[in-house]
């Protein structure tokens, strides 16, 4: 495929195609990096965990360090958008800690016990 014919018998020009990529609720493209959220339970954030996160063409396994907080960023190299030159951007996951809206009686008891024994002061 070629661009428009050249003037005065010159060869055809280049054909340029512009592609727009729309962001979704799940993914946002910034350069070649794809941004998404990683939702964690409070105990996963406190204790650390291994989590799976959807990349655009597969599932990535990610190590979540102990004590991570909401808003912190985890970067997975090479799982972003292809740059057209053989490279890729990164998958950038922002941590969001989700607290359960409903708790069982046992969960309430465990949280109450944690409140009694913990020295953690989030407002200091």
Biotite code that builds the C-alpha atoms (Angstrom):
import biotite.structure as struc

atoms = struc.array([
    struc.Atom([0.000, 0.000, 0.000], chain_id="A", res_id=1, res_name="UNK", atom_name="CA", element="C"),
    struc.Atom([1.309, 3.446, -0.882], chain_id="A", res_id=2, res_name="UNK", atom_name="CA", element="C"),
    struc.Atom([0.474, 7.053, -0.188], chain_id="A", res_id=3, res_name="UNK", atom_name="CA", element="C"),
    struc.Atom([-0.673, 9.597, -2.772], chain_id="A", res_id=4, res_name="UNK", atom_name="CA", element="C"),
    struc.Atom([0.980, 9.563, -6.205], chain_id="A", res_id=5, res_name="UNK", atom_name="CA", element="C"),
    struc.Atom([4.058, 11.774, -6.434], chain_id="A", res_id=6, res_name="UNK", atom_name="CA", element="C"),
    struc.Atom([4.074, 14.967, -8.525], chain_id="A", res_id=7, res_name="UNK", atom_name="CA", element="C"),
    struc.Atom([5.539, 15.065, -12.032], chain_id="A", res_id=8, res_name="UNK", atom_name="CA", element="C"),
    struc.Atom([5.926, 11.285, -12.200], chain_id="A", res_id=9, res_name="UNK", atom_name="CA", element="C"),
    struc.Atom([7.683, 10.898, -8.837], chain_id="A", res_id=10, res_name="UNK", atom_name="CA", element="C"),
    struc.Atom([7.104, 7.723, -6.863], chain_id="A", res_id=11, res_name="UNK", atom_name="CA", element="C"),
    struc.Atom([4.195, 7.422, -4.460], chain_id="A", res_id=12, res_name="UNK", atom_name="CA", element="C"),
    struc.Atom([4.579, 8.996, -1.042], chain_id="A", res_id=13, res_name="UNK", atom_name="CA", element="C"),
    struc.Atom([4.306, 7.327, 2.355], chain_id="A", res_id=14, res_name="UNK", atom_name="CA", element="C"),
    struc.Atom([1.005, 6.185, 3.756], chain_id="A", res_id=15, res_name="UNK", atom_name="CA", element="C"),
    struc.Atom([0.474, 7.230, 7.374], chain_id="A", res_id=16, res_name="UNK", atom_name="CA", element="C"),
    struc.Atom([-2.198, 5.607, 9.504], chain_id="A", res_id=17, res_name="UNK", atom_name="CA", element="C"),
    struc.Atom([-3.211, 7.182, 12.788], chain_id="A", res_id=18, res_name="UNK", atom_name="CA", element="C"),
    struc.Atom([-4.740, 4.920, 15.435], chain_id="A", res_id=19, res_name="UNK", atom_name="CA", element="C"),
    struc.Atom([-6.481, 6.242, 18.527], chain_id="A", res_id=20, res_name="UNK", atom_name="CA", element="C"),
    struc.Atom([-6.586, 3.995, 21.586], chain_id="A", res_id=21, res_name="UNK", atom_name="CA", element="C"),
    struc.Atom([-9.449, 4.667, 23.968], chain_id="A", res_id=22, res_name="UNK", atom_name="CA", element="C"),
    struc.Atom([-8.973, 4.281, 27.709], chain_id="A", res_id=23, res_name="UNK", atom_name="CA", element="C"),
    struc.Atom([-11.401, 2.028, 29.571], chain_id="A", res_id=24, res_name="UNK", atom_name="CA", element="C"),
    struc.Atom([-12.440, 1.749, 33.210], chain_id="A", res_id=25, res_name="UNK", atom_name="CA", element="C"),
    struc.Atom([-9.855, -1.018, 33.606], chain_id="A", res_id=26, res_name="UNK", atom_name="CA", element="C"),
    struc.Atom([-6.910, 0.316, 31.574], chain_id="A", res_id=27, res_name="UNK", atom_name="CA", element="C"),
    struc.Atom([-5.402, 3.715, 30.797], chain_id="A", res_id=28, res_name="UNK", atom_name="CA", element="C"),
    struc.Atom([-2.621, 4.152, 28.246], chain_id="A", res_id=29, res_name="UNK", atom_name="CA", element="C"),
    struc.Atom([0.134, 6.680, 29.031], chain_id="A", res_id=30, res_name="UNK", atom_name="CA", element="C"),
    struc.Atom([2.853, 6.558, 26.409], chain_id="A", res_id=31, res_name="UNK", atom_name="CA", element="C"),
    struc.Atom([3.564, 2.831, 26.105], chain_id="A", res_id=32, res_name="UNK", atom_name="CA", element="C"),
    struc.Atom([2.731, 2.124, 29.756], chain_id="A", res_id=33, res_name="UNK", atom_name="CA", element="C"),
    struc.Atom([-0.654, 0.648, 30.629], chain_id="A", res_id=34, res_name="UNK", atom_name="CA", element="C"),
    struc.Atom([-2.071, 1.766, 33.988], chain_id="A", res_id=35, res_name="UNK", atom_name="CA", element="C"),
    struc.Atom([-4.562, -0.287, 35.977], chain_id="A", res_id=36, res_name="UNK", atom_name="CA", element="C"),
    struc.Atom([-5.633, -0.897, 39.582], chain_id="A", res_id=37, res_name="UNK", atom_name="CA", element="C"),
    struc.Atom([-4.670, -3.805, 41.815], chain_id="A", res_id=38, res_name="UNK", atom_name="CA", element="C"),
    struc.Atom([-7.348, -4.424, 44.447], chain_id="A", res_id=39, res_name="UNK", atom_name="CA", element="C"),
    struc.Atom([-6.178, -6.012, 47.708], chain_id="A", res_id=40, res_name="UNK", atom_name="CA", element="C"),
    struc.Atom([-7.818, -7.122, 50.939], chain_id="A", res_id=41, res_name="UNK", atom_name="CA", element="C"),
    struc.Atom([-6.407, -5.483, 54.097], chain_id="A", res_id=42, res_name="UNK", atom_name="CA", element="C"),
    struc.Atom([-4.683, -8.702, 55.207], chain_id="A", res_id=43, res_name="UNK", atom_name="CA", element="C"),
    struc.Atom([-3.061, -9.119, 51.770], chain_id="A", res_id=44, res_name="UNK", atom_name="CA", element="C"),
    struc.Atom([-1.625, -5.614, 52.022], chain_id="A", res_id=45, res_name="UNK", atom_name="CA", element="C"),
    struc.Atom([-0.459, -6.112, 55.602], chain_id="A", res_id=46, res_name="UNK", atom_name="CA", element="C"),
    struc.Atom([1.070, -9.574, 55.148], chain_id="A", res_id=47, res_name="UNK", atom_name="CA", element="C"),
    struc.Atom([2.179, -9.386, 51.513], chain_id="A", res_id=48, res_name="UNK", atom_name="CA", element="C"),
    struc.Atom([0.983, -11.769, 48.836], chain_id="A", res_id=49, res_name="UNK", atom_name="CA", element="C"),
    struc.Atom([1.350, -12.977, 45.304], chain_id="A", res_id=50, res_name="UNK", atom_name="CA", element="C"),
    struc.Atom([-1.419, -11.766, 43.029], chain_id="A", res_id=51, res_name="UNK", atom_name="CA", element="C"),
    struc.Atom([-2.464, -12.227, 39.444], chain_id="A", res_id=52, res_name="UNK", atom_name="CA", element="C"),
    struc.Atom([-3.247, -9.172, 37.388], chain_id="A", res_id=53, res_name="UNK", atom_name="CA", element="C"),
    struc.Atom([-4.694, -9.087, 33.881], chain_id="A", res_id=54, res_name="UNK", atom_name="CA", element="C"),
    struc.Atom([-2.323, -7.698, 31.277], chain_id="A", res_id=55, res_name="UNK", atom_name="CA", element="C"),
    struc.Atom([-3.615, -6.881, 27.793], chain_id="A", res_id=56, res_name="UNK", atom_name="CA", element="C"),
    struc.Atom([-2.557, -10.205, 26.308], chain_id="A", res_id=57, res_name="UNK", atom_name="CA", element="C"),
    struc.Atom([-2.021, -12.529, 29.283], chain_id="A", res_id=58, res_name="UNK", atom_name="CA", element="C"),
    struc.Atom([-2.077, -12.753, 33.069], chain_id="A", res_id=59, res_name="UNK", atom_name="CA", element="C"),
    struc.Atom([0.916, -11.465, 35.040], chain_id="A", res_id=60, res_name="UNK", atom_name="CA", element="C"),
    struc.Atom([1.964, -12.769, 38.444], chain_id="A", res_id=61, res_name="UNK", atom_name="CA", element="C"),
    struc.Atom([3.087, -10.029, 40.785], chain_id="A", res_id=62, res_name="UNK", atom_name="CA", element="C"),
    struc.Atom([4.733, -10.047, 44.194], chain_id="A", res_id=63, res_name="UNK", atom_name="CA", element="C"),
    struc.Atom([3.070, -7.616, 46.615], chain_id="A", res_id=64, res_name="UNK", atom_name="CA", element="C"),
    struc.Atom([5.422, -6.683, 49.460], chain_id="A", res_id=65, res_name="UNK", atom_name="CA", element="C"),
    struc.Atom([4.334, -6.713, 53.093], chain_id="A", res_id=66, res_name="UNK", atom_name="CA", element="C"),
    struc.Atom([2.962, -3.385, 54.360], chain_id="A", res_id=67, res_name="UNK", atom_name="CA", element="C"),
    struc.Atom([2.029, -1.902, 50.983], chain_id="A", res_id=68, res_name="UNK", atom_name="CA", element="C"),
    struc.Atom([-0.488, 0.942, 51.096], chain_id="A", res_id=69, res_name="UNK", atom_name="CA", element="C"),
    struc.Atom([-3.240, 2.360, 48.931], chain_id="A", res_id=70, res_name="UNK", atom_name="CA", element="C"),
    struc.Atom([-1.830, 4.541, 46.186], chain_id="A", res_id=71, res_name="UNK", atom_name="CA", element="C"),
    struc.Atom([1.520, 2.784, 45.988], chain_id="A", res_id=72, res_name="UNK", atom_name="CA", element="C"),
    struc.Atom([2.630, 1.702, 42.533], chain_id="A", res_id=73, res_name="UNK", atom_name="CA", element="C"),
    struc.Atom([3.843, -1.692, 41.359], chain_id="A", res_id=74, res_name="UNK", atom_name="CA", element="C"),
    struc.Atom([5.479, -1.816, 37.926], chain_id="A", res_id=75, res_name="UNK", atom_name="CA", element="C"),
    struc.Atom([5.668, -4.951, 35.760], chain_id="A", res_id=76, res_name="UNK", atom_name="CA", element="C"),
    struc.Atom([8.273, -4.403, 33.020], chain_id="A", res_id=77, res_name="UNK", atom_name="CA", element="C"),
    struc.Atom([7.493, -5.453, 29.466], chain_id="A", res_id=78, res_name="UNK", atom_name="CA", element="C"),
    struc.Atom([3.754, -6.032, 29.972], chain_id="A", res_id=79, res_name="UNK", atom_name="CA", element="C"),
    struc.Atom([2.572, -2.734, 28.477], chain_id="A", res_id=80, res_name="UNK", atom_name="CA", element="C"),
    struc.Atom([1.756, -1.593, 24.959], chain_id="A", res_id=81, res_name="UNK", atom_name="CA", element="C"),
    struc.Atom([4.057, -2.579, 22.085], chain_id="A", res_id=82, res_name="UNK", atom_name="CA", element="C"),
    struc.Atom([6.160, 0.304, 20.782], chain_id="A", res_id=83, res_name="UNK", atom_name="CA", element="C"),
    struc.Atom([6.438, -0.980, 17.186], chain_id="A", res_id=84, res_name="UNK", atom_name="CA", element="C"),
    struc.Atom([10.224, -1.387, 17.486], chain_id="A", res_id=85, res_name="UNK", atom_name="CA", element="C"),
    struc.Atom([10.265, -4.709, 19.331], chain_id="A", res_id=86, res_name="UNK", atom_name="CA", element="C"),
    struc.Atom([9.925, -3.233, 22.815], chain_id="A", res_id=87, res_name="UNK", atom_name="CA", element="C"),
    struc.Atom([7.045, -2.774, 25.200], chain_id="A", res_id=88, res_name="UNK", atom_name="CA", element="C"),
    struc.Atom([6.041, -0.404, 27.920], chain_id="A", res_id=89, res_name="UNK", atom_name="CA", element="C"),
    struc.Atom([5.258, -1.487, 31.454], chain_id="A", res_id=90, res_name="UNK", atom_name="CA", element="C"),
    struc.Atom([2.081, -2.533, 33.220], chain_id="A", res_id=91, res_name="UNK", atom_name="CA", element="C"),
    struc.Atom([1.685, -0.062, 36.082], chain_id="A", res_id=92, res_name="UNK", atom_name="CA", element="C"),
    struc.Atom([-0.632, -1.164, 38.892], chain_id="A", res_id=93, res_name="UNK", atom_name="CA", element="C"),
    struc.Atom([-1.882, 1.256, 41.549], chain_id="A", res_id=94, res_name="UNK", atom_name="CA", element="C"),
    struc.Atom([-2.744, -0.486, 44.806], chain_id="A", res_id=95, res_name="UNK", atom_name="CA", element="C"),
    struc.Atom([-6.261, -0.018, 46.173], chain_id="A", res_id=96, res_name="UNK", atom_name="CA", element="C"),
    struc.Atom([-7.010, -1.639, 49.527], chain_id="A", res_id=97, res_name="UNK", atom_name="CA", element="C"),
    struc.Atom([-10.637, -2.681, 49.751], chain_id="A", res_id=98, res_name="UNK", atom_name="CA", element="C"),
    struc.Atom([-12.280, -3.161, 53.139], chain_id="A", res_id=99, res_name="UNK", atom_name="CA", element="C"),
    struc.Atom([-15.172, -5.636, 53.290], chain_id="A", res_id=100, res_name="UNK", atom_name="CA", element="C"),
    struc.Atom([-18.564, -3.989, 53.833], chain_id="A", res_id=101, res_name="UNK", atom_name="CA", element="C"),
    struc.Atom([-19.962, -6.995, 55.696], chain_id="A", res_id=102, res_name="UNK", atom_name="CA", element="C"),
    struc.Atom([-18.070, -9.095, 58.224], chain_id="A", res_id=103, res_name="UNK", atom_name="CA", element="C"),
    struc.Atom([-18.829, -12.411, 59.824], chain_id="A", res_id=104, res_name="UNK", atom_name="CA", element="C"),
    struc.Atom([-18.974, -12.624, 63.617], chain_id="A", res_id=105, res_name="UNK", atom_name="CA", element="C"),
    struc.Atom([-15.567, -14.319, 63.639], chain_id="A", res_id=106, res_name="UNK", atom_name="CA", element="C"),
    struc.Atom([-14.049, -11.595, 61.427], chain_id="A", res_id=107, res_name="UNK", atom_name="CA", element="C"),
    struc.Atom([-15.405, -8.912, 63.762], chain_id="A", res_id=108, res_name="UNK", atom_name="CA", element="C"),
    struc.Atom([-13.848, -10.715, 66.731], chain_id="A", res_id=109, res_name="UNK", atom_name="CA", element="C"),
    struc.Atom([-10.487, -10.916, 64.945], chain_id="A", res_id=110, res_name="UNK", atom_name="CA", element="C"),
    struc.Atom([-10.568, -7.216, 64.032], chain_id="A", res_id=111, res_name="UNK", atom_name="CA", element="C"),
    struc.Atom([-11.516, -6.336, 67.637], chain_id="A", res_id=112, res_name="UNK", atom_name="CA", element="C"),
    struc.Atom([-8.576, -8.387, 68.922], chain_id="A", res_id=113, res_name="UNK", atom_name="CA", element="C"),
    struc.Atom([-6.251, -6.724, 66.412], chain_id="A", res_id=114, res_name="UNK", atom_name="CA", element="C"),
    struc.Atom([-7.474, -3.313, 67.587], chain_id="A", res_id=115, res_name="UNK", atom_name="CA", element="C"),
    struc.Atom([-6.615, -4.272, 71.186], chain_id="A", res_id=116, res_name="UNK", atom_name="CA", element="C"),
    struc.Atom([-3.110, -5.579, 70.531], chain_id="A", res_id=117, res_name="UNK", atom_name="CA", element="C"),
    struc.Atom([-1.932, -3.371, 67.656], chain_id="A", res_id=118, res_name="UNK", atom_name="CA", element="C"),
    struc.Atom([0.393, -0.439, 68.297], chain_id="A", res_id=119, res_name="UNK", atom_name="CA", element="C"),
    struc.Atom([-0.254, 0.924, 64.792], chain_id="A", res_id=120, res_name="UNK", atom_name="CA", element="C"),
    struc.Atom([-1.419, 4.564, 64.728], chain_id="A", res_id=121, res_name="UNK", atom_name="CA", element="C"),
    struc.Atom([-2.485, 5.547, 61.204], chain_id="A", res_id=122, res_name="UNK", atom_name="CA", element="C"),
    struc.Atom([-3.072, 9.221, 62.080], chain_id="A", res_id=123, res_name="UNK", atom_name="CA", element="C"),
    struc.Atom([0.380, 9.876, 63.570], chain_id="A", res_id=124, res_name="UNK", atom_name="CA", element="C"),
])
